[in-house]
Amino acid sequence: MVTQADGTAERDAALLMASKIPGTGTVTLGADKNYDTRDVVITVRGMKITPHVAQNEQRPGGSTIDARTTRREGYAISQQRRKRVEQSFGWMKMIGLLRKVELRGLRKVSGWFTFVGAAYNLIRLRRLRAEAAA
């Protein structure tokens, strides 16, 4: 999701996307330590979503994520899997030219983001297909 940068846009977009998650089963939301804020964690828990947010111990007052989340095996797995998502964004920034977008306007940037994401998925599918054949 592409939004206007305003300091909290990333967290606001994450909450908006989380509110649209369908189903009634157990849902977790993995995120980096920038999401370890009281507002995000309380809002996500209010949505009946378990926040698997990386702990930010450097934050004044310590991390908002406590032992009821971190003691579970799923939390550790979620932190490992979260790094895989970061790889795709790294590719999109370096290869997909999203580091310094030369387009102007939310609609154009959003279109480019979707195009680059589709290109990454095609490359990833090719790699997965080759692994499955081997």
Beta strands, then each sheet from edge to edge (+ up, - down):
strand 1: 28-31
strand 2: 50-53
sheet 1: 1+ 2+
end
